Amino acid sequence: MKIELNNNKVFFDNNGQKKEIHPFWLRERVDGDKFVDKGTQQRLFDPTELQENIEINHINLLNDHLEISFNDGASAKLSIKNILKEFSKKNFVEFIKKEEWDSSLNDFNNFEFEEDFFEKKTMYDALISFYKYGFVIFKKVPTKNNFLVDFANSIGSVRRTNFGEFFNVKSKPNPNDLAYTSLPLAPHTDNPYRNPVPCIQILHCIDNNVSGGLSTLVDGYTVTETLKKEFPKYYKILSEVKVRFQFIDKNIVLENWAEMIKVDKNGKFKQVRFSPRLDFVPLMDKEKLELFYAARKKISELYNSDKFKIKFKLSSGDLIMMDNYRLLHGRTDYDANEGDRFLQGCYIDYDSTEGKIKHLKRKFNL
């Protein structure tokens, strides 16, 4: 893709397809001190109040800038790189390639917490790793005074739910969720009954003095890509039929209808939902239901297979951040009489990690 000029008109050439860039579009991007606040990058003018017949009076193409003036008196030097970037219509994080992984993954690429960690390049590297693999583990994170909340808010903002700003994961009497028991938890995604579903879960290990209670992770992206190749009919129905996910306790009823495999408009992976204790399949023709149930059984087998699952023990101070749209998590059972297993958890959304990684990219000129 490149920029070309002809008779005071600007064109972009994308693989032989040449189109004119509207003068008004360029006028909106005039970024001098009179037009844009440098601190906020917000316009100091309202583009809806500009004259309609905006035209280019003069234009000059330099190595990396476009010198341009308009018939309303405005002029600017516009970055060619920034202009071309807008035509990609892709968020920066979309260029970070997802790495498929299974049980053979043994290098978790852990990061050690340190003072001022959130403003260091190490944090940028950690977030890149998060987008590649769907999770990242931080070591030696302070465990006092609910530091989990400070950690999350240093990336973005905590997403509060009916479980609170954060929640304590340990066995307790009369729980409203199986997470608060010592029972094993099969691979699942959190909160599929919410609209929207929380994007990212953070779990911080405060104490772990039991021999069991291993954490488990499964890459839903890898599993669904496998299903698509080996069982295309199963993949198709799971990405088309919306099921009802439901959560009920004495204070709230939450429901959401959604596909177990969600893809974008181009058919690419977007999200998995899987929590078979909470899903209700809609009434359909018998033949279609038989296909759906077979597909759900197959994907459950894949999610629970040792081929795709990694297991590890979280130690005190370990903090894991995982993509709830991509990964399934769980744990093995444990004996609560052996000692404490105490984790704290909370949620944040993608705008938190995206905002932080873009800020650090800008800060370190990466």
Secondary structure per residue as TSV (DSSP state, phi and psi in degrees):
chain	resnum	aa	ss	phi	psi
A	1	M	-	360.0	134.8
A	2	K	E	-148.0	163.6
A	3	I	E	-101.9	136.7
A	4	E	E	-132.1	154.9
A	5	L	E	-119.4	148.1
A	6	N	E	-162.9	116.1
A	7	N	T	53.2	53.0
A	8	N	T	58.6	28.0
A	9	K	E	-122.7	148.0
A	10	V	E	-110.9	131.3
A	11	F	E	-124.2	147.9
A	12	F	E	-114.5	135.8
A	13	D	E	-109.2	114.5
A	14	N	E	-116.2	98.2
A	15	N	T	54.1	45.6
A	16	G	T	90.5	-11.3
A	17	Q	E	-95.6	111.2
A	18	K	E	-103.8	129.2
A	19	K	E	-135.9	145.3
A	20	E	E	-78.5	140.4
A	21	I	E	-89.1	125.4
A	22	H	-	-60.1	133.1
A	23	P	H	-56.4	-36.7
A	24	F	H	-63.8	-37.6
A	25	W	H	-60.6	-42.5
A	26	L	H	-70.0	-38.1
A	27	R	H	-63.0	-38.0
A	28	E	H	-60.7	-25.4
A	29	R	T	-97.5	9.5
A	30	V	-	-59.6	126.5
A	31	D	-	-126.5	25.9
A	32	G	S	-69.3	171.2
A	33	D	T	-58.9	-29.4
A	34	K	T	-74.2	-16.8
A	35	F	T	-113.6	-23.9
A	36	V	B	-136.8	134.2
A	37	D	-	-75.0	121.5
A	38	K	T	-68.7	-27.5
A	39	G	T	-73.4	-44.6
A	40	T	T	-100.6	-14.7
A	41	Q	-	62.3	22.2
A	42	Q	-	-93.7	147.0
A	43	R	B	-65.4	145.9
A	44	L	S	-97.1	7.6
A	45	F	S	-136.6	158.9
A	46	D	-	-101.0	111.5
A	47	P	G	-63.4	-20.2
A	48	T	G	-72.4	-13.0
A	49	E	G	-98.5	0.2
A	50	L	S	-72.5	156.1
A	51	Q	-	-64.6	150.3
A	52	E	S	-75.6	-34.9
A	53	N	-	-92.1	55.8
A	54	I	-	-68.0	129.1
A	55	E	-	-133.1	158.8
A	56	I	E	-90.2	124.7
A	57	N	E	-85.8	-42.3
A	58	H	E	-148.0	144.6
A	59	I	E	-149.3	145.0
A	60	N	E	-147.0	131.0
A	61	L	E	-99.8	115.5
A	62	L	-	-98.0	-172.8
A	63	N	S	-59.6	-47.4
A	64	D	S	-129.9	7.7
A	65	H	E	-136.8	160.0
A	66	L	E	-115.7	114.4
A	67	E	E	-87.3	124.5
A	68	I	E	-146.2	142.1
A	69	S	E	-133.0	152.4
A	70	F	E	-121.2	166.7
A	71	N	T	-74.5	-3.2
A	72	D	T	-99.4	8.2
A	73	G	S	96.5	-11.3
A	74	A	-	-77.1	147.7
A	75	S	E	-147.6	159.9
A	76	A	E	-167.3	165.1
A	77	K	E	-111.5	111.3
A	78	L	E	-101.4	136.3
A	79	S	E	-70.6	125.2
A	80	I	H	-61.3	-40.8
A	81	K	H	-59.0	-43.1
A	82	N	H	-68.6	-36.7
A	83	I	H	-63.7	-48.7
A	84	L	H	-65.4	-33.3
A	85	K	H	-62.7	-34.2
A	86	E	H	-67.9	-25.3
A	87	F	H	-79.4	-13.3
A	88	S	H	-72.3	-26.3
A	89	K	-	54.7	29.2
A	90	K	-	-120.3	137.9
A	91	N	-	-69.5	145.5
A	92	F	G	-50.9	-42.8
A	93	V	G	-67.5	-20.4
A	94	E	G	-68.5	-18.2
A	95	F	G	-83.3	-8.9
A	96	I	S	-81.6	111.5
A	97	K	-	-70.4	128.7
A	98	K	-	-68.2	132.2
A	99	E	-	-98.8	121.2
A	100	E	-	-72.0	141.8
A	101	W	-	-148.1	158.4
A	102	D	-	-138.9	-156.8
A	103	S	T	-65.1	-13.8
A	104	S	T	-76.8	-9.1
A	105	L	-	-65.3	121.5
A	106	N	-	-128.2	-10.2
A	107	D	-	-104.9	101.2
A	108	F	-	-83.0	-4.2
A	109	N	-	52.2	55.8
A	110	N	-	-69.3	157.0
A	111	F	E	-127.4	134.5
A	112	E	E	-92.2	127.5
A	113	F	-	-67.4	144.1
A	114	E	-	-150.4	171.6
A	115	E	T	-61.8	139.5
A	116	D	T	59.1	28.1
A	117	F	G	-57.8	-37.4
A	118	F	G	-70.2	-14.8
A	119	E	G	-111.0	13.8
A	120	K	S	-104.0	160.2
A	121	K	H	-62.6	-25.8
A	122	T	H	-59.0	-35.9
A	123	M	H	-66.6	-39.2
A	124	Y	H	-60.0	-46.3
A	125	D	H	-61.7	-38.7
A	126	A	H	-64.2	-41.1
A	127	L	H	-69.9	-35.6
A	128	I	H	-59.7	-45.2
A	129	S	H	-61.9	-39.9
A	130	F	H	-58.0	-45.6
A	131	Y	H	-71.9	-27.4
A	132	K	H	-72.2	-47.0
A	133	Y	H	-107.3	-12.0
A	134	G	S	88.1	-2.9
A	135	F	E	-157.6	162.2
A	136	V	E	-152.5	145.8
A	137	I	E	-116.7	129.3
A	138	F	E	-106.0	135.8
A	139	K	E	-104.0	153.4
A	140	K	S	58.6	39.0
A	141	V	-	-82.4	131.5
A	142	P	-	-52.1	140.9
A	143	T	-	-108.7	0.7
A	144	K	S	-91.6	154.1
A	145	N	T	55.8	40.6
A	146	N	T	53.3	46.1
A	147	F	H	-59.7	-20.5
A	148	L	H	-48.9	-44.5
A	149	V	H	-64.8	-43.1
A	150	D	H	-61.6	-41.4
A	151	F	H	-59.5	-50.4
A	152	A	H	-63.0	-43.2
A	153	N	H	-72.5	-15.3
A	154	S	H	-80.3	-14.3
A	155	I	H	-95.5	-45.8
A	156	G	S	-158.5	-117.6
A	157	S	-	-138.2	138.0
A	158	V	-	-64.8	135.4
A	159	R	-	-91.5	105.1
A	160	R	-	-73.2	141.6
A	161	T	B	-129.4	-175.2
A	162	N	T	-67.1	-12.9
A	163	F	T	-81.8	-5.5
A	164	G	B	108.3	-175.9
A	165	E	S	-64.3	-37.6
A	166	F	S	-145.8	169.9
A	167	F	E	-139.3	152.0
A	168	N	E	-99.8	125.8
A	169	V	E	-103.7	98.4
A	170	K	S	-160.5	159.2
A	171	S	-	-66.9	139.8
A	172	K	-	-152.0	157.4
A	173	P	S	-69.6	147.4
A	174	N	S	50.6	54.9
A	175	P	-	-72.6	154.0
A	176	N	S	-98.6	7.6
A	177	D	S	-156.2	144.0
A	178	L	G	-64.7	-16.7
A	179	A	G	-60.7	-27.1
A	180	Y	G	-93.6	33.7
A	181	T	S	-128.1	-179.3
A	182	S	S	-100.1	10.3
A	183	L	S	-72.3	156.3
A	184	P	-	-68.0	149.4
A	185	L	E	-119.0	119.4
A	186	A	E	-69.8	160.2
A	187	P	E	-55.2	132.9
A	188	H	E	-157.2	162.4
A	189	T	-	-101.6	152.6
A	190	D	S	-86.7	145.7
A	191	N	-	54.6	43.5
A	192	P	T	-67.0	-11.9
A	193	Y	T	-86.3	-1.7
A	194	R	S	-93.4	156.1
A	195	N	S	-135.7	102.5
A	196	P	S	-86.1	160.9
A	197	V	-	-70.8	135.9
A	198	P	-	-56.0	135.5
A	199	C	S	-77.9	-42.7
A	200	I	E	-131.1	132.4
A	201	Q	E	-107.2	138.7
A	202	I	E	-117.6	126.9
A	203	L	E	-121.2	130.0
A	204	H	E	-119.0	121.9
A	205	C	E	-82.6	118.2
A	206	I	E	-92.0	-48.7
A	207	D	E	-141.6	146.0
A	208	N	E	-153.4	91.8
A	209	N	-	-115.7	27.9
A	210	V	-	-115.2	156.3
A	211	S	S	-79.5	-27.5
A	212	G	-	-93.5	-146.3
A	213	G	-	64.7	34.7
A	214	L	-	-69.9	141.4
A	215	S	E	-80.1	143.8
A	216	T	E	-127.5	144.7
A	217	L	E	-134.7	145.1
A	218	V	E	-134.9	136.5
A	219	D	E	-86.8	104.2
A	220	G	H	-61.6	-29.4
A	221	Y	H	-64.1	-47.9
A	222	T	H	-62.6	-44.7
A	223	V	H	-64.1	-44.2
A	224	T	H	-70.0	-32.9
A	225	E	H	-65.9	-37.4
A	226	T	H	-64.8	-44.7
A	227	L	H	-61.1	-40.8
A	228	K	H	-62.6	-37.9
A	229	K	H	-76.5	-42.3
A	230	E	H	-94.4	-26.8
A	231	F	-	-138.6	68.7
A	232	P	H	-59.7	-33.0
A	233	K	H	-67.3	-37.6
A	234	Y	H	-66.8	-44.0
A	235	Y	H	-60.1	-42.7
A	236	K	H	-62.5	-47.3
A	237	I	H	-72.0	-34.0
A	238	L	H	-71.7	-21.3
A	239	S	T	-94.5	0.0
A	240	E	T	-114.6	-38.7
A	241	V	-	-85.9	128.3
A	242	K	E	-92.1	130.0
A	243	V	E	-110.4	162.0
A	244	R	E	-96.1	122.5
A	245	F	E	-102.5	138.7
A	246	Q	E	-141.2	139.9
A	247	F	E	-130.4	132.2
A	248	I	E	-135.3	130.4
A	249	D	-	-137.4	-169.2
A	250	K	S	-69.7	-14.6
A	251	N	S	-112.0	-12.7
A	252	I	-	-156.1	151.9
A	253	V	E	-127.8	120.2
A	254	L	E	-119.4	133.0
A	255	E	E	-140.1	147.1
A	256	N	E	-153.9	135.5
A	257	W	E	-99.2	127.0
A	258	A	E	-162.8	161.2
A	259	E	E	-75.3	150.9
A	260	M	S	-74.5	-26.0
A	261	I	E	-126.1	118.0
A	262	K	E	-108.2	132.1
A	263	V	E	-120.7	161.8
A	264	D	-	-85.8	-173.9
A	265	K	T	-65.8	-17.2
A	266	N	T	-97.6	5.8
A	267	G	S	81.1	12.2
A	268	K	-	-92.7	153.7
A	269	F	E	-53.5	135.8
A	270	K	E	-129.2	-43.7
A	271	Q	E	-164.6	148.1
A	272	V	E	-117.4	146.5
A	273	R	-	-126.0	129.0
A	274	F	-	-154.8	114.8
A	275	S	-	-160.5	79.6
A	276	P	T	-64.1	-9.9
A	277	R	T	-83.4	-7.5
A	278	L	S	-124.3	2.1
A	279	D	E	-104.3	148.9
A	280	F	E	-132.8	113.7
A	281	V	-	-77.8	135.8
A	282	P	-	-69.6	157.0
A	283	L	-	-72.8	123.9
A	284	M	-	-136.6	177.4
A	285	D	-	-55.0	147.8
A	286	K	H	-56.2	-43.8
A	287	E	H	-63.9	-39.8
A	288	K	H	-69.5	-37.6
A	289	L	H	-65.5	-39.2
A	290	E	H	-61.4	-41.5
A	291	L	H	-65.9	-42.1
A	292	F	H	-63.6	-46.4
A	293	Y	H	-63.4	-37.7
A	294	A	H	-65.5	-38.3
A	295	A	H	-67.9	-43.0
A	296	R	H	-64.2	-39.5
A	297	K	H	-63.5	-42.5
A	298	K	H	-65.1	-45.6
A	299	I	H	-68.6	-31.0
A	300	S	H	-64.6	-40.8
A	301	E	H	-61.2	-40.2
A	302	L	H	-68.3	-44.2
A	303	Y	H	-60.6	-36.5
A	304	N	H	-91.4	-3.1
A	305	S	S	-71.1	142.2
A	306	D	T	-64.6	-16.5
A	307	K	T	-65.4	-31.9
A	308	F	T	-110.1	-6.8
A	309	K	E	-100.8	135.0
A	310	I	E	-108.4	147.6
A	311	K	E	-128.2	140.8
A	312	F	E	-160.4	159.2
A	313	K	-	-103.0	127.1
A	314	L	-	-82.2	133.3
A	315	S	-	-103.9	162.9
A	316	S	T	-53.9	128.0
A	317	G	T	96.7	-12.4
A	318	D	-	-76.4	137.7
A	319	L	E	-131.5	125.2
A	320	I	E	-111.5	133.2
A	321	M	E	-114.6	122.1
A	322	M	E	-133.1	147.0
A	323	D	E	-79.1	108.8
A	324	N	T	-74.2	-11.6
A	325	Y	T	-87.2	-16.2
A	326	R	T	-116.2	-43.5
A	327	L	E	-97.2	150.4
A	328	L	E	-107.7	141.6
A	329	H	E	-128.8	161.6
A	330	G	E	-167.5	-163.7
A	331	R	E	-159.5	158.4
A	332	T	-	-84.3	165.0
A	333	D	-	-74.5	167.2
A	334	Y	-	-152.9	164.4
A	335	D	-	-100.1	110.5
A	336	A	G	-65.2	-16.9
A	337	N	G	-75.1	-15.0
A	338	E	G	-73.9	-28.1
A	339	G	-	158.1	-165.7
A	340	D	-	-89.2	141.2
A	341	R	E	-129.2	105.2
A	342	F	E	-131.0	114.0
A	343	L	E	-120.2	151.7
A	344	Q	E	-116.7	143.5
A	345	G	E	-135.7	157.2
A	346	C	E	-158.2	176.9
A	347	Y	E	-125.4	147.6
A	348	I	E	-133.5	169.8
A	349	D	-	-112.4	171.2
A	350	Y	H	-60.5	-30.4
A	351	D	H	-63.7	-23.7
A	352	S	H	-67.9	-53.6
A	353	T	H	-70.3	-36.3
A	354	E	H	-66.9	-42.4
A	355	G	H	-63.3	-40.6
A	356	K	H	-68.9	-44.3
A	357	I	H	-68.3	-34.7
A	358	K	H	-70.5	-37.4
A	359	H	H	-62.5	-45.1
A	360	L	H	-70.3	-33.7
A	361	K	H	-61.8	-42.1
A	362	R	H	-68.3	-43.6
A	363	K	H	-60.6	-41.4
A	364	F	T	-100.4	8.7
A	365	N	T	53.3	50.6
A	366	L	-	-93.8	360.0
